[in-house]
Structure formats: C-alpha cells, structure tokens
Amino acid sequence: MATNFNSTATAPIGYADTAPANPLGFRVGGLGFLLPAQGNCEVLGALPVNPIPKTAPWFSGLLNRRGTIVPVIDLHRLFDSTTHPPQKRHLLAIGHGDKTLSLWIDDYPQPVADIDEAPASPFALPDSVAPFIRQTYIQGGQTWLELDFEAFFNALGGLSFCPEAGL
C-alpha cells in the first residue's frame, strides 16, 4: 500500500521561499532531508526493484510504479556512508510522471516541528549532495537539509553508469 505526502499532481519539485510551517522529513544514515513543500511524494509498498547490470553501485535499478518506470537510488551507497542501512527500509518516490525518482530511506517521513534556520551544516556533507543544498535547518539538535531534488536528480542521471564498464 502506498502513502502519499504533500500531493500536488502538477506542482514542480521545489520549495517555498521559507521553510514550510509543518515540513516532513526523512532520514538516510545521519542525514535528515526535508521533503519538497510542493510536489508529489509517496512511500511505495513492496515493489520489486529490477537491477541493471554495469551501473554504479548506488543505482539499485528500476521499478514499475503504475506503468511508469522509476529509477531507484541508494543514498547510503552514494554517500559512501559508514553507517549500515536498517534491515527494513522504505522506498520514497519523489516527483511526478517521467520526472520521478525513488530513494531508499531509513524510516517513514515524519513531521519536523519547530525548525530554525542554521547558518551552515555543522558537519561535512558528501560531495555528491553538497552543491544541491539550498538551506540548512536545526531542530532539537538534528540537522535537516533542504535539497534541490530536481537539480540533484538531473546530476545523478549523468552518473548512473560505471565508467570502468566503458559506458
């Protein structure tokens, strides 16, 4: 069974000028990400992910979401995380139609209340995500990152094949 969050079928992936009053966030390892205030986000049920040979290790493969082929990204592997992913992770689809990408996340998205804008992240961010961070927020000692998902997804599109495979 799928669970929709902040569903706006025709809205682009993006953020308002300020953090939404009641944002939702998800975690991957030690990083917290805020979901786009406007856009389609859905936690997917148990859908099979079909691996694609000779792709980067962080590219889990493709899944079929109601007739749309959606790429699946493992951020733990992309970030070369030293933390191990939980045994039971969830797939989060972000986007609409052919502009959808799915991410493995550690737990269901949760409301992030009382966030304050922070001047910068208190820790070094992975190189693969740092250029796409729009804003950093703090809530109860946890850092939450506002990611430009559309630009991040576009950048990942050029990195999905293994260079050593000659593709």
NUGU-445693 format. One record per residue: residue number from 0; x, y, z of N, C-alpha, C in turn. Coordinates in steps of 0.05 Angstrom, whole numbers, padded with zeros to 5 digits. Example, Ala and Ser with C-alpha at 12.3 -4.5 7.8 and 13.67 -1.06 7.14 Angstrom:
% NUGU-445693
{atom 0; {00264; -00114; 00156}; {00246; -00090; 00156}; {00264; -00066; 00156}}
{atom 1; {00257; -00045; 00142}; {00273; -00021; 00143}; {00258; 00001; 00157}}
This chain:
% NUGU-445693
{atom 0; {00017; -00023; 00000}; {00000; 00000; 00000}; {00018; 00025; 00000}}
{atom 1; {00011; 00044; -00016}; {00027; 00069; -00018}; {00015; 00090; -00001}}
{atom 2; {00032; 00108; 00009}; {00023; 00130; 00025}; {00033; 00156; 00012}}
{atom 3; {00015; 00174; 00005}; {00022; 00199; -00008}; {00027; 00221; 00013}}
{atom 4; {00046; 00238; 00007}; {00052; 00261; 00024}; {00053; 00286; 00006}}
{atom 5; {00042; 00308; 00016}; {00043; 00334; 00002}; {00037; 00331; -00028}}
{atom 6; {00016; 00317; -00034}; {00009; 00311; -00062}; {-00002; 00335; -00076}}
{atom 7; {00011; 00344; -00097}; {00001; 00365; -00115}; {00009; 00355; -00142}}
{atom 8; {-00009; 00344; -00157}; {-00003; 00329; -00181}; {00012; 00345; -00202}}
{atom 9; {00007; 00371; -00205}; {00020; 00386; -00226}; {00042; 00404; -00216}}
{atom 10; {00047; 00405; -00190}; {00068; 00423; -00180}; {00096; 00412; -00185}}
{atom 11; {00115; 00430; -00192}; {00142; 00421; -00195}; {00155; 00414; -00169}}
{atom 12; {00177; 00400; -00170}; {00192; 00395; -00146}; {00205; 00421; -00137}}
{atom 13; {00199; 00430; -00113}; {00211; 00455; -00105}; {00203; 00463; -00077}}
{atom 14; {00212; 00486; -00069}; {00208; 00496; -00042}; {00196; 00524; -00043}}
{atom 15; {00182; 00532; -00022}; {00174; 00559; -00019}; {00199; 00575; -00011}}
{atom 16; {00196; 00602; -00009}; {00219; 00619; -00002}; {00228; 00613; 00026}}
{atom 17; {00211; 00604; 00044}; {00218; 00597; 00071}; {00210; 00569; 00077}}
{atom 18; {00220; 00558; 00099}; {00212; 00530; 00106}; {00182; 00529; 00111}}
{atom 19; {00169; 00507; 00102}; {00141; 00505; 00107}; {00135; 00503; 00137}}
{atom 20; {00111; 00511; 00145}; {00104; 00511; 00173}; {00106; 00483; 00186}}
{atom 21; {00097; 00463; 00172}; {00098; 00436; 00183}; {00111; 00417; 00162}}
{atom 22; {00137; 00420; 00158}; {00150; 00403; 00138}; {00152; 00374; 00147}}
{atom 23; {00155; 00356; 00127}; {00160; 00328; 00132}; {00189; 00323; 00125}}
{atom 24; {00202; 00306; 00139}; {00230; 00299; 00134}; {00234; 00269; 00135}}
{atom 25; {00255; 00261; 00121}; {00263; 00232; 00122}; {00293; 00231; 00128}}
{atom 26; {00302; 00208; 00137}; {00330; 00204; 00145}; {00343; 00183; 00128}}
{atom 27; {00368; 00188; 00122}; {00386; 00168; 00109}; {00412; 00169; 00124}}
{atom 28; {00417; 00148; 00140}; {00441; 00149; 00157}; {00439; 00172; 00177}}
{atom 29; {00460; 00188; 00179}; {00459; 00211; 00198}; {00448; 00236; 00185}}
{atom 30; {00439; 00235; 00161}; {00429; 00259; 00147}; {00398; 00260; 00148}}
{atom 31; {00388; 00284; 00152}; {00359; 00288; 00151}; {00353; 00306; 00128}}
{atom 32; {00332; 00300; 00112}; {00325; 00316; 00089}; {00295; 00324; 00091}}
{atom 33; {00290; 00349; 00085}; {00262; 00359; 00084}; {00250; 00352; 00057}}
{atom 34; {00226; 00343; 00057}; {00212; 00338; 00032}; {00203; 00364; 00019}}
{atom 35; {00202; 00365; -00007}; {00193; 00390; -00021}; {00165; 00398; -00011}}
{atom 36; {00161; 00424; -00007}; {00135; 00434; 00003}; {00114; 00430; -00019}}
{atom 37; {00122; 00431; -00043}; {00103; 00427; -00065}; {00115; 00405; -00083}}
{atom 38; {00098; 00386; -00089}; {00108; 00364; -00106}; {00095; 00338; -00097}}
{atom 39; {00100; 00318; -00112}; {00090; 00291; -00106}; {00110; 00275; -00091}}
{atom 40; {00102; 00264; -00068}; {00119; 00247; -00052}; {00102; 00223; -00043}}
{atom 41; {00112; 00199; -00046}; {00097; 00175; -00039}; {00115; 00153; -00029}}
{atom 42; {00108; 00142; -00006}; {00122; 00118; 00004}; {00109; 00095; -00010}}
{atom 43; {00126; 00079; -00024}; {00116; 00057; -00040}; {00115; 00032; -00024}}
{atom 44; {00096; 00015; -00031}; {00094; -00011; -00018}; {00116; -00030; -00028}}
{atom 45; {00113; -00055; -00024}; {00133; -00075; -00032}; {00133; -00078; -00062}}
{atom 46; {00148; -00062; -00076}; {00151; -00064; -00105}; {00178; -00076; -00111}}
{atom 47; {00179; -00094; -00130}; {00205; -00105; -00137}; {00223; -00085; -00152}}
{atom 48; {00248; -00084; -00144}; {00268; -00066; -00158}; {00285; -00084; -00176}}
{atom 49; {00285; -00078; -00201}; {00300; -00094; -00221}; {00327; -00082; -00225}}
{atom 50; {00349; -00096; -00217}; {00376; -00086; -00221}; {00383; -00084; -00250}}
{atom 51; {00401; -00065; -00256}; {00411; -00061; -00283}; {00441; -00067; -00283}}
{atom 52; {00450; -00085; -00299}; {00479; -00091; -00299}; {00496; -00067; -00308}}
{atom 53; {00521; -00067; -00298}; {00541; -00047; -00305}; {00533; -00018; -00299}}
{atom 54; {00519; -00015; -00277}; {00512; 00012; -00267}; {00527; 00017; -00241}}
{atom 55; {00527; 00042; -00232}; {00540; 00049; -00207}; {00528; 00033; -00184}}
{atom 56; {00543; 00027; -00163}; {00533; 00011; -00140}; {00510; 00024; -00126}}
{atom 57; {00508; 00051; -00127}; {00486; 00065; -00113}; {00460; 00065; -00130}}
{atom 58; {00462; 00056; -00155}; {00438; 00055; -00172}; {00426; 00027; -00168}}
{atom 59; {00404; 00026; -00152}; {00392; 00000; -00145}; {00379; -00014; -00169}}
{atom 60; {00369; 00002; -00187}; {00355; -00009; -00210}; {00330; 00008; -00217}}
{atom 61; {00310; -00006; -00229}; {00285; 00007; -00237}; {00262; -00008; -00225}}
{atom 62; {00240; 00007; -00221}; {00215; -00006; -00212}; {00193; 00005; -00229}}
{atom 63; {00171; -00010; -00229}; {00147; -00002; -00244}; {00127; 00010; -00225}}
{atom 64; {00122; 00036; -00226}; {00102; 00049; -00209}; {00078; 00057; -00226}}
{atom 65; {00058; 00040; -00225}; {00033; 00045; -00240}; {00039; 00051; -00270}}
{atom 66; {00056; 00035; -00282}; {00062; 00038; -00310}; {00085; 00057; -00317}}
{atom 67; {00096; 00071; -00297}; {00118; 00089; -00302}; {00143; 00076; -00291}}
{atom 68; {00164; 00075; -00307}; {00190; 00063; -00299}; {00204; 00085; -00283}}
{atom 69; {00212; 00077; -00258}; {00224; 00096; -00239}; {00251; 00086; -00230}}
{atom 70; {00272; 00103; -00233}; {00299; 00095; -00223}; {00299; 00095; -00192}}
{atom 71; {00315; 00077; -00181}; {00317; 00075; -00152}; {00346; 00080; -00143}}
{atom 72; {00350; 00098; -00124}; {00376; 00106; -00115}; {00380; 00098; -00086}}
{atom 73; {00403; 00087; -00079}; {00410; 00080; -00052}; {00429; 00102; -00042}}
{atom 74; {00419; 00121; -00026}; {00436; 00143; -00016}; {00458; 00134; 00003}}
{atom 75; {00453; 00113; 00018}; {00475; 00102; 00035}; {00499; 00096; 00018}}
{atom 76; {00495; 00083; -00005}; {00518; 00076; -00022}; {00529; 00100; -00037}}
{atom 77; {00511; 00118; -00045}; {00520; 00142; -00059}; {00538; 00159; -00041}}
{atom 78; {00531; 00161; -00016}; {00545; 00178; 00003}; {00569; 00163; 00015}}
{atom 79; {00573; 00137; 00007}; {00595; 00121; 00019}; {00592; 00122; 00050}}
{atom 80; {00568; 00118; 00059}; {00562; 00120; 00088}; {00576; 00098; 00103}}
{atom 81; {00586; 00105; 00126}; {00598; 00086; 00144}; {00577; 00072; 00161}}
{atom 82; {00553; 00084; 00162}; {00531; 00071; 00177}; {00517; 00051; 00158}}
{atom 83; {00508; 00030; 00169}; {00495; 00009; 00154}; {00465; 00016; 00152}}
{atom 84; {00453; 00012; 00129}; {00424; 00017; 00127}; {00409; -00002; 00145}}
{atom 85; {00385; 00007; 00155}; {00369; -00011; 00171}; {00360; -00036; 00155}}
{atom 86; {00353; -00057; 00169}; {00345; -00081; 00156}; {00320; -00076; 00138}}
{atom 87; {00301; -00061; 00149}; {00277; -00055; 00134}; {00276; -00026; 00126}}
{atom 88; {00280; -00020; 00101}; {00279; 00007; 00091}; {00254; 00010; 00074}}
{atom 89; {00249; 00035; 00067}; {00225; 00042; 00051}; {00234; 00056; 00026}}
{atom 90; {00218; 00053; 00005}; {00222; 00068; -00019}; {00205; 00093; -00019}}
{atom 91; {00217; 00116; -00024}; {00203; 00141; -00026}; {00205; 00151; -00054}}
{atom 92; {00182; 00154; -00068}; {00182; 00165; -00095}; {00177; 00195; -00093}}
{atom 93; {00194; 00210; -00107}; {00192; 00239; -00107}; {00190; 00248; -00136}}
{atom 94; {00170; 00264; -00142}; {00166; 00274; -00169}; {00140; 00264; -00180}}
{atom 95; {00136; 00270; -00206}; {00111; 00263; -00220}; {00117; 00254; -00248}}
{atom 96; {00103; 00233; -00256}; {00106; 00223; -00283}; {00135; 00214; -00289}}
{atom 97; {00145; 00223; -00313}; {00172; 00214; -00320}; {00194; 00230; -00306}}
{atom 98; {00187; 00248; -00288}; {00206; 00262; -00272}; {00206; 00252; -00243}}
{atom 99; {00201; 00226; -00240}; {00200; 00213; -00214}; {00226; 00197; -00209}}
{atom 100; {00235; 00199; -00185}; {00258; 00183; -00176}; {00251; 00171; -00149}}
{atom 101; {00261; 00148; -00143}; {00255; 00135; -00117}; {00281; 00132; -00101}}
{atom 102; {00279; 00137; -00075}; {00302; 00135; -00057}; {00296; 00115; -00036}}
{atom 103; {00317; 00100; -00028}; {00314; 00083; -00004}; {00317; 00102; 00020}}
{atom 104; {00299; 00101; 00039}; {00300; 00117; 00063}; {00299; 00099; 00087}}
{atom 105; {00309; 00109; 00110}; {00312; 00093; 00133}; {00286; 00087; 00148}}
{atom 106; {00267; 00106; 00147}; {00241; 00103; 00160}; {00221; 00120; 00146}}
{atom 107; {00196; 00118; 00154}; {00175; 00135; 00142}; {00181; 00164; 00146}}
{atom 108; {00173; 00182; 00128}; {00175; 00210; 00133}; {00160; 00218; 00158}}
{atom 109; {00171; 00237; 00172}; {00160; 00246; 00198}; {00157; 00277; 00197}}
{atom 110; {00137; 00288; 00212}; {00136; 00317; 00215}; {00161; 00327; 00229}}
{atom 111; {00171; 00350; 00220}; {00194; 00363; 00233}; {00183; 00390; 00243}}
{atom 112; {00178; 00391; 00268}; {00167; 00416; 00280}; {00188; 00433; 00292}}
{atom 113; {00182; 00459; 00293}; {00200; 00479; 00306}; {00228; 00479; 00295}}
{atom 114; {00231; 00481; 00269}; {00258; 00482; 00258}; {00267; 00511; 00256}}
{atom 115; {00293; 00515; 00260}; {00305; 00542; 00258}; {00326; 00541; 00236}}
{atom 116; {00327; 00563; 00221}; {00347; 00565; 00200}; {00375; 00565; 00213}}
{atom 117; {00393; 00550; 00201}; {00421; 00548; 00211}; {00439; 00561; 00191}}
{atom 118; {00461; 00573; 00199}; {00479; 00586; 00180}; {00492; 00566; 00161}}
{atom 119; {00498; 00542; 00170}; {00511; 00522; 00153}; {00509; 00495; 00167}}
{atom 120; {00515; 00474; 00153}; {00515; 00448; 00165}; {00538; 00445; 00184}}
{atom 121; {00534; 00434; 00208}; {00556; 00431; 00228}; {00575; 00408; 00221}}
{atom 122; {00571; 00394; 00199}; {00588; 00372; 00192}; {00593; 00372; 00161}}
{atom 123; {00613; 00359; 00153}; {00619; 00358; 00124}; {00598; 00341; 00110}}
{atom 124; {00588; 00351; 00088}; {00568; 00337; 00072}; {00582; 00321; 00051}}
{atom 125; {00570; 00299; 00042}; {00582; 00284; 00020}; {00584; 00302; -00005}}
{atom 126; {00605; 00299; -00020}; {00609; 00316; -00044}; {00586; 00313; -00064}}
{atom 127; {00574; 00289; -00065}; {00553; 00285; -00084}; {00527; 00300; -00079}}
{atom 128; {00524; 00310; -00054}; {00499; 00324; -00047}; {00504; 00354; -00040}}
{atom 129; {00529; 00360; -00031}; {00534; 00388; -00021}; {00527; 00410; -00040}}
{atom 130; {00532; 00408; -00066}; {00525; 00430; -00084}; {00495; 00435; -00087}}
{atom 131; {00479; 00416; -00078}; {00450; 00418; -00082}; {00434; 00426; -00057}}
{atom 132; {00448; 00432; -00035}; {00435; 00440; -00010}; {00428; 00469; -00013}}
{atom 133; {00402; 00475; -00010}; {00392; 00502; -00011}; {00393; 00516; 00016}}
{atom 134; {00387; 00502; 00037}; {00386; 00513; 00064}; {00389; 00491; 00084}}
{atom 135; {00400; 00499; 00107}; {00403; 00480; 00130}; {00386; 00490; 00153}}
{atom 136; {00373; 00471; 00166}; {00356; 00477; 00189}; {00364; 00460; 00213}}
{atom 137; {00358; 00469; 00237}; {00364; 00454; 00261}; {00337; 00450; 00276}}
{atom 138; {00334; 00427; 00287}; {00310; 00421; 00303}; {00319; 00401; 00325}}
{atom 139; {00319; 00411; 00350}; {00326; 00393; 00372}; {00353; 00380; 00369}}
{atom 140; {00373; 00393; 00358}; {00400; 00382; 00355}; {00404; 00367; 00329}}
{atom 141; {00382; 00361; 00314}; {00384; 00347; 00289}; {00385; 00367; 00266}}
{atom 142; {00403; 00363; 00247}; {00406; 00380; 00224}; {00387; 00369; 00202}}
{atom 143; {00372; 00387; 00190}; {00355; 00380; 00167}; {00364; 00396; 00143}}
{atom 144; {00366; 00383; 00120}; {00376; 00395; 00096}; {00353; 00399; 00076}}
{atom 145; {00352; 00422; 00064}; {00334; 00428; 00042}; {00349; 00424; 00017}}
{atom 146; {00343; 00402; 00003}; {00357; 00394; -00021}; {00342; 00403; -00046}}
{atom 147; {00356; 00412; -00066}; {00344; 00418; -00092}; {00342; 00391; -00106}}
{atom 148; {00320; 00377; -00101}; {00317; 00350; -00112}; {00318; 00349; -00142}}
{atom 149; {00306; 00368; -00156}; {00306; 00367; -00185}; {00335; 00369; -00196}}
{atom 150; {00351; 00388; -00186}; {00379; 00390; -00196}; {00395; 00366; -00187}}
{atom 151; {00390; 00355; -00163}; {00404; 00332; -00154}; {00398; 00308; -00172}}
{atom 152; {00372; 00304; -00178}; {00364; 00281; -00195}; {00376; 00284; -00223}}
{atom 153; {00376; 00308; -00233}; {00388; 00313; -00260}; {00418; 00306; -00260}}
{atom 154; {00432; 00314; -00239}; {00460; 00308; -00237}; {00465; 00278; -00235}}
{atom 155; {00448; 00264; -00220}; {00451; 00235; -00218}; {00447; 00220; -00244}}
{atom 156; {00431; 00232; -00261}; {00425; 00219; -00287}; {00451; 00216; -00304}}
{atom 157; {00470; 00233; -00300}; {00495; 00231; -00315}; {00516; 00213; -00302}}
{atom 158; {00510; 00203; -00278}; {00529; 00187; -00263}; {00522; 00158; -00260}}
{atom 159; {00500; 00149; -00271}; {00489; 00123; -00265}; {00504; 00099; -00277}}
{atom 160; {00521; 00104; -00297}; {00535; 00081; -00309}; {00563; 00080; -00298}}
{atom 161; {00574; 00056; -00296}; {00601; 00052; -00285}; {00622; 00060; -00307}}
{atom 162; {00640; 00079; -00301}; {00660; 00087; -00321}; {00678; 00063; -00328}}
{atom 163; {00684; 00046; -00309}; {00702; 00023; -00315}; {00689; 00003; -00334}}
{atom 164; {00663; 00005; -00337}; {00649; -00013; -00356}; {00650; -00002; -00385}}
{atom 165; {00661; 00023; -00388}; {00663; 00035; -00414}; {00637; 00045; -00425}}
{atom 166; {00618; 00051; -00407}; {00592; 00061; -00416}; {00589; 00091; -00412}}
